[in-house]
Amino acid sequence: MTRRQILKALSGLLLALLVAILSSTIVTNALPTILAELHGTQSQYTWVVTATLLSATATTPVWGKLADLFSKKALMQASISLFALGSVLCGLATSVPMLIGFRAVQGLGLGGVQALAAVIIAAMLSPRERGRYSGYLGAAFAVGTVSGPLVGGLIVDTPWLGWRWCFFVVVPVAVAAFLVLGRTLRLPLVRREVGIDWLGATLIVGGVCLLLVWVSFAGGAFPWLSTTSLLLLGAALLCLMGAVLVERRVPEPVVPLRLFRDRTFTLATVAGIGLGIAMFGGSLFIGQYFQLGRGHSPTEAGLLTLPLVLSLFMTSTASGWLISHWGRWKGFLTAGAISLFAGLCLLATIDHATPLWLVGGYLALLGSGVGLSMQNLVLAVQNNTRAEDLGAATATVTFFRSLGGATGVSVLGAVLSGQVATRVAAATGGTAADAGASLDLATLPEPLQDVVHTAYGDATGLVFGLSAAAAVVTLLCVLFIREVPLRTTV
């Protein structure tokens, strides 16, 4: 493909990626308002996010493997269509359980968009050239991240629009991405005998879903040490062990186990788990901190997250160009892992009275860590992967990153909910313990509103402290990744 053709096709990919990011971030600052109107709770708050992450995570390896077997363009258009359908259904939801179910449908398409965008880029460009264009992907991620909370905040703050437009507004962008890709993307289709591992795909999806359901509900809906907990965990482990056995025997496995023989692939996969916790947990809970912990409106909360997004945009774009120019990537990846860990450690110290300019500085450090790590981990894996395994390898790294995010959101959400309830009960002598579960603070008496604001503001630091512990794993893995010169061929 010529540079002109690449840029045209890239415009469609960037629109599709923008849609995916918008769907995740546009509800960040709108969720407290949405859940208040639908009479939701703190546990349902995290499940509105987790449902999308769960379905996207569980299906990512399947999308990646299909990309190795079928037309990448057709698969991308199918995932965009599925995402658009889920968005429309979310906007029509009349209850929280209905919204959670439709968010899961939305996540099925989201998993395809996230996995296939990186696969298509890798099919068009050599690793050496890819850094320059990965900067554009980072820019799209940053634009979606910064505009999402702002647009979502403005929508819920505008009475004549209403929160449902948080979901309807992304549909025209999805349609535009579908049409642009249809006209501009031209990739050769390598025809070979196709054998789809449906049993392995079913076991992987089932095992991941059961595992995330167990992590999300254990300790809340049922005790950690209970019959229900053991049944869920046992079923999840049986499914995953069955998947390993199947993947070892079939000719076209969803996740080729031979990939884990490569040191770079294994370390990057594990590193992605901690990165996912920081990415999804940081953006979700910082919006809640500004609104429920500091009393700001959804629009103000979006503006206060600008340091996170702008630093992510600048570091991902700059590092992509520099990697293409110098051909070296390990230094940027190491700096990103260090910045990620440092930012989370500093955010672990915030409370309801921390100066906002200081919180902004910590968020900028966190954004730099994500910007330097996210695309470069994928680049390191793609540089070491054979062409026939490109889709599966890329999707597997994305899968574990999303798995870390989904698990992190569930666990951290449960921790935050418990901490808030405990602090509210302690401050009120136990008379208003249930107030901590309410997300509609406007209905509470003013003195109790102050108590809940303080509880959220003080409890959020613990969430980031736990995320920092996960970031230690990311840092250690990155340090042991061996730098391999970037290939100059596709």
Helices and strands as residue ranges (DSSP letters): H 3-25, H 31-37, H 42-69, H 72-91, H 96-124, H 127-157, H 165-168, H 170-184, H 198-217, H 227-249, G 257-261, H 263-276, I 277-281, H 282-288, I 289-293, H 298-304, H 306-326, H 330-347, H 356-383, G 387-389, H 390-428, G 433-437, G 441-443, H 446-480
